[in-house]
Amino acid sequence: MHGRGKHGSWRGGRGGWGPPPFGPPFRWPGERRRRGDVRAAILALLVERPMHGYEMIQELEARTEGAWRPSAGSIYPTLQLLEDEGLVTSEETGGRRSYSLTDAGRTEADRLETPPWQEAVEGASGPGALRDAGFQLGAAVMHAARTGSTEQIAAVQEVLVDARRRIYGILGNGGEG
């Protein structure tokens, strides 16, 4: 039985703690979470220069325009595996562990045809990309509402009304929703 348990958390169907019964947050029907090839991405990034793990996460997010942000839980174990395989070395500098390619790692990286982040950007379409664009638009609107002048807010509102009409036009509805 699903319902709220102690402390306001959702209980799973078998009595365990888990997500709400209606599914994971921020997923649209039919949407798949984009995942890239973390191993290949690390090798491709380290060809450019030594980096620490968090820097790699930031670089991949920036290069995919937010479409792919690997977690620390995928970056750091992969770095450890690459180090165990002799493809990267690490060095502690300034309180952070910085990683760089070995000669074997450089040879492996040279075999990559396309950087994995490029594939993630090229494949970013569909409901997830539309949702992300909507969230980015919403953030811009909220920024305008918080910081804009009366004239700027009116101009943004005009843009939104026009955008809503154009979207319905694209969908062939022609209505006002």
N, C-alpha and C positions, 0 to 999 in steps of 0.2 A: 504494500500500500504506500503510495507516495503522499508526502505531506511534510509539514514543517516539524522538525524535531527540536530537541533542546537547543538553546543558543541561536535560534532563528535559521539554522542551516537546513538544507534539503536532505532528506533521507532517500537513499536509493530503494529500489523495489525489494531487495533482499535484506533490508535492515541496515545496510552499510551507508556510510556517508558518501554522497556523490553529487553530481550536478542536478539541477532542477529537471523534472520529468519532460520538459519540452525541448530539451536539446542544448547544445553548447551556445554560448552567447555570440552574437554578431555573425552568424552563418545564415545565408539565404538558401532556400531550397535548391538542391542541385549544385551548390557551390562546393568546390574542392579547395582545400587549403594548398597554396603554392609552396612547394618545397624545392629547393635547389640541391645541387650536388655539392655538399659542404666540403668534401675532400678536394675536389677539383677547384673550388673557389679559393680555398686556402692556398693551394699551390700557385694558382694564377696571381693572387694578390702578393704573395711573397716574392714573385719574380721581380716586382717593382721595387720593393724595399722591405727591410725587417719591420715587423709590426707586433703589437701585443694583441691578445684575443679580443678585447672590447673594441679596439680600433678596427679590427676586421669586421666585427658586427656592424659598426657604424658605416664603414666603407661599403659593405654589401647593401645596406639599406639605402644609402645615398645613390649608389650606382643603379639600383633598380627602382628609384623614385618611390621607395616605400613598399614596393610589391613583395619584397623578400627581406625579412629581418630574422636571420637565424638566431636561435637562442644560445645562451652561454652553455646550456646543456647539450648542444650539438657541436659547438665550436671547440670547447676545451677537451672533450674526450677524443675528438678527431685529431687535434693537435698532439695529444699524447700518443695516439696510434701512429701518426706520421713520425713522431720522434722515435718511437720504438722500432719503426721500420727503417730508420736511418735517413729519412727524407728531409727532416728539419732538425735544427738544433735550437736550443733555447739558452738564454742568458738573462740573469737577473740584473736589471739596471734601474735605478731610481725607484725601487720598490715594486717594479713591474717586471714580469717575465716577457721578454721580447723574443720572437721567433724569426728564424731566417732559414733559407734553403741550403741544403748541402748540395754537392755536385750531383748526387743521385736524384735529389729532389728537383733540381733544375732540369735534368734530363726528362724526368717524369712530367714536369710542367710544360716542357717544350712539345710534348705529344698532344697537348690539348688543342683542339681545332678552334673552338669558340669559348670565350670566357662564360662560365655558367650564369653570371649575372645578366649577360646579354640575352641568353635564352629565357630567363625569368621575365625580363622586360618585354621581349617579343611575344611571349605567351600570355601577358597580362591583359585579358579581356574578359568579357562575360559579366555575370552578376556581381562577382567580387570586385572587379575593377570599377564597375558602375557604382557599387556601394561606396568604395573608397573615394571616388570622385565626389559623391554626394556628401560624405563626411567632411571632405576638404572644403567643399562649398559652404557647408553649415558652419565650419570653423571661421571662414572668412566673414560670413554674415554676422556671427556673434561678435567678432572683432569690430566690425563696423558698428554694431549696436552699442558696444561698450565705449568706443573711442571716437566715433564719427560725429560730425556736426549735424545739425538738423537737415541741412541741404544734402549732405552725403548720405544720410540714412534714407531720405526720400528717393535719392537716385538709386540706391541699392534696392529698395523696395520695388521701384519701377523695373529694374533689371529682372528681379525674381518673378514678377507678374508676367513679364514677356517670356521668360524661360519656361514657366509653367504652360503657357499657351503653346509655345513651340514644341514642347515635349508631347502634349496631347495631339498636336498636328502630326508629329512623326508617327505616333501610334495609330493615326487614322481615326481617332475618336472625334477630334474637332470640338469636343465639349469642354466644359470648364471644370469637370471633375468634382 
